[in-house]
Amino acid sequence: MNKKRSDLLINGQMCPPSTGQYYSLYSPVDGELVAEAADASQADVDRAAAAAREAFYSEWKFYGVEQKRALFAKLKEVLHAMAEELAAAKVQPQGGVGIPPLVERIIDYYAAKLDDGVGTLIEHNDQRTNYLCKEPLGVVAIFAPLNGPMLGTILSAVPALVAGNTVVLKAPDQEAPQAVMTMRAFHEAGFPAGVVNALSGKGPEVGQALVAHPATRLISFTGSTATGKKIMASAAADLKRVQLNLGNKTAQIIFPDADLDMAAAAAVGSAFPGQACSAISRVLLHKSIRDEFIALLKEKAQSAGPCLLVDKAAVERVARYVEMGKERGSLLFGGTRPSGDAYAKGCYFEPTAFAFEDQSSPVCRDEIFGPVVSVLTFDRDDEALSLANDTDYGLISSVWTRDSERQRYFIGRLEMGIVTINSASMLSHRTPWGGFKQSGIGRRYGEMGLEPFFEYKTVWIT
């Protein structure tokens, strides 16, 4: 693959970083150098934030509804025209060329919200008028995730722009080219200079500077809980708003009356390679089906083959957790890097599962973000519930049973933002996505995905 250079987008111009420095990105498939991404600095953050702030006050805050509608329609055209280029820009192969249907649905859904108006009349008579109006915040900082750079960028940028804000993107280190190119699509669709900006940078400097910048009013972040906590702490200094979509330890709870073959297929499809906040990482089995289900899980996992991870650091992280797992658990399968020339230069790891007596191991408690699942057993419903809720996270759980009374029991008691019955993760552009506890603050998708990007103003006229 030919090496490509990814620049910054600042104030309507694709430009090199002020330092002139770029960092290298290597294919996880074979270790070949595939791209160089701009390594931005504080100076670039200042330029992007200033451009976004100027564009907000001089133009975008007061842009007309029909003007915006036309831009979002054009954005879809540009994205489809750039589909091959966007696919090629992804460092970890995305499994096909084309704009995912969900991306177009998100654009259509939020663009339709332009028709909702911006105010609510509370009181109107001869003595006074009282109304409530929604206004944009200003400059929004977006942090897109490495496991979905295009979708993650669209998911934050579109509602932010529909609400009337301007945007500065911090691209994920490992997938900067596709995230920056996605923002370039907004520019090529005709969004005014400075309304959308995109930065990349190796390490924390750019992200920290963007969060701390005085022009930034809201930080929309998707990533690890550890980083989310740091962003929240920094944002607290100026009482900036945060929208945080963070980690999880998804529990799949399986009862004897479940379709075990379907449940095992869902577990394998979600857990391996496991590079998603929704990925199943804890399998909770009724004792009566333990051996049968583990055999199915092993068969399907090994048939699926080795898992491709995003970079060498991800492989090394998984290997460390495997060693931790051996201290308190029993290795059921996997636990190694695959052998053979086909995998020697890439970032691969075998699907891995451990059996544990309890959840004291870090393998059961930490978000590994890789192909490692912990398997535990239970006798009673309340025991399964306790195991599922015994986590710092609370994004999603998956319950497998045909018993409607049991389904209602878990739906009402699981401390999760999303509960699925007889399926793994489910997603709709109309339905809120987000979690309890340390899985984040706020929601993405649906009406609730637009709400954080507004401020409210009460007006009295007498």
N, C-alpha and C positions, 0 to 999 in steps of 0.2 A: 504494500500500500504506500502511496506517495505521501510524504510528510506535508502537512498543511499548517499554516500559521493562522492563529485566531487572535484578532485584535480586540480592542475595546470599542464600545459605542457610547460616545459622549456628545451631547448637544447636536445630534443629527449627523455626526461624522464617525466613520470607522477610522480609528487612529491607533497608533502604537502606544504603549505605556510610556509615561514620562521618563522612566528609568532606562528604557530601551531593552529591558530584560524580559526573557521568555523562559518558561519551564517546559520540560519535555513530558509527553504523555505516551505511554507504551501500551500496545495491544495486549489484553489479558489472554488472548488466544495463543499467541506465539512469541510475545515479548518484543516484537518489532516496534521501532519508533514510528508513531503514526501522526503525531501533531505536536505543535508548540503553542502554548497558550500564554497570553500576555500576563506578566507578573506586575500588577498595578501597585501603586503606592498611595500614601496619604494625599499626595498632590492630585492624583487622579480621582480619588474620592471627593476631594474638595471641588474639583471641576464638575464632576457629574452631579453632585448635590446642588451646587450653585445653578447649574443649567436647569435642573428639575424644578428648583424653587422659582427661578425666573419664569419658566414656561407656565408654571401653575398660576402665578399671580397676573401675568401679562396676557394670558390667552386661555389656557385649558379650563380653568375654573368656570369660565363663562361661555364655554363652547356650546353651541346649539345641539339639541337632541338629534335633529336630522343629519347634522354634520357628523356627529359621533356614529350614528347608525350606518352611514355610508362607509365610514372608516372600518368598522367591524365587518361589514360585508366584504370589503376589499381585502381585509386581513385573511379571511378564509381563502380567497382566491390566491393570494400570495403564498400562503402556507402550502396549498396543494401544488402550486408551481415549483416550490422549493423542496418538495417531498424527498426526492432522491438525494439532494444535497444535504438535507437535514439528517437523513438516515446514515449517510456516509460520515457525517460529523460526529456520530456517537462512537465513543471509544470502545465500550463494551457492546458488541452487536445486539441490535434491538429485535432481530427476528423478522425482518421484512421491511419493504419500502412502502411508505404511505402514511398519511396522517391518520392517527387513530380516531375512530368515530366519536369517542368521548371528547376529544379536543373540540370538534365542531359543535357538539351538543352544548358544551360549556359556553362557547362564544354566543351561540344562538340564545341560550337561556338567559344569560346576563344582559345581552344586548336588548332583549325584550323588556327588561326591567327599566329601560329608558322611558317606557310609556307609563310607568307607575306614578310619575310626578314626584315632587320634592317636598310637599307640604300637606298639613292637615289643619283644617279650620276648626277651632275649638269653640269660639263664640263670635257672633257678629250681630250687632244691633245699633241703635242710634247713639248709644253711649260709648261703645268701645268695640274694637275688633281684636281678637286674640287668636294667633295661629302658631303652629309649630312647623319649622322647616328644617330639612336635612341639608347639610353642607359637607363638602369634602374636607379632609383633614389637611392635605398639603402633600408633602413628599413622603412616599411610602418606600421603605427598603424591603426588597424581596430576596429571600434565600431559597433557591431551588434545590431539591434533593439530587443526590448522585444517581439514584435508581429510577428517576423519571425526570430528566432535565427539561424536556419539552413540555410535558404535561404539567409538571410542577410550576414552571414559569407561567404558562397560560392560566393555570388555576388561581394564581394570585394576581397576576397583572390585569387580567380582563375585568374582574369585579372592582379592582382598585381604580381602573381607568373609567369604567362605567359610572362609578360614584363621583368622578371628577378629580381624582388625585393624579399626580405624576409619579413616576416609578424609577427607582434605581435598583437594578438586579445585581446581586452577588452570585455569580455562577459557582456551582460545585467544583472543587479543585479538579477532580478526576474526569468530569464531563463538561468542562467549560465550553468547548467548541459548539456543541449542540445548543446549550442554553443561550449563549451569546447570539448564535444564529437565529434562534427563535425570536429574540428581541429585535434583531435586524429585520425580521419579517414585518413587525409593527412599523418600523421606520419606512420600509419600502411600500407599505400600504398607504403611506401618506400622513401618518401621525406627525404633528408639528415637532420641530427640533426641540429637544430637551424634555419632551413629554415622556419618552422612554429612553433609558440609559442602561448600559450593561458593563459590568466590571468582572474581571477574573484576577485571581492571585493565589499563589501558593502559600499556605499557612494562614494564620489568623489575622494578620495585620489589616487587610482590606476590610474584612468583616467587622472587626472591632472598631475601625475608624468610621465605618458607615453607621453602625449602631449608635456611636457616641456623637455623631455629627449634629450640630444644633439645628440643621434644616430638617432632619428626619423626625416625622411625627408618629409613625407606626412601623413596627418591624414584623413582617410576615415571614415566619421561619418554619421550614420543614427539615427535620434532621434528628439527631440524637438528643436524648433528654439532658445529658451532661452539657452539651453546647447550649441547649435551650435555657438552662438555668443561668449560664453565664450571660446570655443575651438579656434575660429578664433582670438580672442584677444590674447590668449596665444601663438598661433602659430606665430603671427606677430612679436614677440620679436626676433625670429631667421629667419623671412621670410620663414617659412615652408609653403608648399603647403597644401591646404585643398580641399577636395571633400565632400560637405555637402548636404545631402538629408534630408530636414527638414519638418516643419509642413505645414498645409493648412487649409482653410475653404472652402471646395468644394461646389460650387453653382450648383444646379440642376434647370435649367430654363425651364419652361413648358408652352407651348402654347395650345390654344384650339384644334388645329388639331392633337395633339399628341395622341398616344395610352395611355390613362390615366391609364388603368389597368397595362400595362407593365411598365409605368413610376413609379407607386406606388410600384410595386414589386421590381424594381431596387432600389428605395429609401430605402425600408425596408431592403433589402439584404445588402446594403452598410452602412446605418446609424446605424443599430443596430446589434452588440454592438458598432460599430464606432471606434474600436481600430486600425485604420489605417490612414496614412496620406492622403489617397485618399477618405476616407469615406465622403459621402454626409452629410453635416451639416447645409446647408442653402437651403431651398426649395423656389424658387421664382416662384409664380403662377400668370398667367393672371387672372385678377379679375373675369372674366366670368366663370372660372372653380374652383374658390376657394373652395366653399362648397363641390362640388362633389369630388374633389381630396382629401380634408382633410378626408372625410368620408372613401374613399378607403384606404388612408394611415393609418388611425386609425384601420380599420378592419384587414388589413394585419399585422400591427405591433402587435396588441393584439393576433392575431392567432399565431404569431411567438413565443410569450411567453417571459419570462424574459431573460435579457442579462447577460451572464457570463463575469465578468471583471477579470483582472489579479490578483488583490490583494485588500485588504481593503482600502489602500490609494486611489486607483482608485475609489472605491465606494464613499468614503468621498469627493473626488474632485467633482464627479458628483453631489452629494447632495448639495454641496456649490453653484454650478452653477444653480441648480434648484431654490434655494432661491433667487439668483440674478435675474433669469428669472421672478419670481413672482413680482418683484419690477416694471418692465416696460412692461411686456408682459402678455398675457392671456394663461393659461395652457390649452392645447387642449386635452391631454391625458397623462397618466403616471405620472411621478414626484415623485414616491415612490419606496422604496424597496419592493419586493414581499413578501406576507405573506405566512405562511404555514411552516410545519416542513421540507419540501424538500429543502427550501432555507435558513433556519434559520442560518445555520453555514457557508454558502458559501458567495461568493462575487457577488451578483446579484443586478440588478437594472432594473426597468420596462422601456421599450421603451417610450421615452418622446418627446413631441413636444410643442412648444410655438408659439403663433402668436404675431407678433410685427408690430408696425406702422412704425418703422425705425430701423436702425442698430446701435443705440447708446448703447445697452446693451452689456455687456461682453459676453453674450451667443452668440451673433451674431459675435463677433469680435475675441474671443480667441479660440484656438484649445483646446477643452475640452477633446478629446480622450475618448469619452464615448457616450452612447446612447441618445444624446440630439440634436434635430434639431430645427432650427428657421424657421418659415414660414412667408414670406412677399408677398405682391401682387404688381402688376404693371399694367399699362394701355398700355404703348407704348414700342416699341423695345428699344429705347434709354434709357428709364427708367430702363428696365431690365438689360441692359448693364452696366449702372451706378451702380446699386446695386451689380452686380456680381463683378465688378472691385473695388468696395469700400472695400478693404481689404488689410492688409499688406502682404498677401500671394498671391501666383500665381502658384500653381502646376497644378490643373486640374479643369475643369468645364464640365458640362454635359448639352447639349442643346437638347430639345425634340420638334421637329417640322418636318413636311413633306415638308415645303416650302423651296425649294433649294436656293432661293434668300436670305431668312432670314438666312439659314444656313451659307451662304458665308459671310453675314454681321457680324455674331457673330464670325466666325472663324478668320476674319481679325481684329477684334477689342478687343477680350477678351485678357487680360494681363495674359495669362496662358501658361505654358509649354506644356500642353496637353489639347486638346479639343475633346470631344466625342460627336457624334450626335446620338440621339435615343438609347443610351446605357449608362451604368454607367462606371466605370473604366475598361479600356482595357490595356492589357500588352503583350508584345512580347520580347523575348530575343534579337531580331534584332533591336528593336526600342528604341531610347533614352527615358529615363525617368528622369524628373527633372523639376524645376519650375523657374518662374520669382520671382523678389522681395525677400521677406524673406523666400521663400520656399527652398532656397538653392543656392549652387554654383556648377556648373558642371552637368554632366549627368551620369546615370547608364544605363547599357544595351547597346547593339549595339556597333558600332565603337567608339562612343564617350565615352563609359564606359571604354575603354582601354587606351584612350589618356592621362589621368592624371598621369599614372604610368611610363611615359617615360620622359627622358630629351633628349635634342637635342645637337648634337656636329657637328660643321662645320669643315671640314678638307681641307687644301690646301697643295698640294704637287707640288713643282716647281723644 
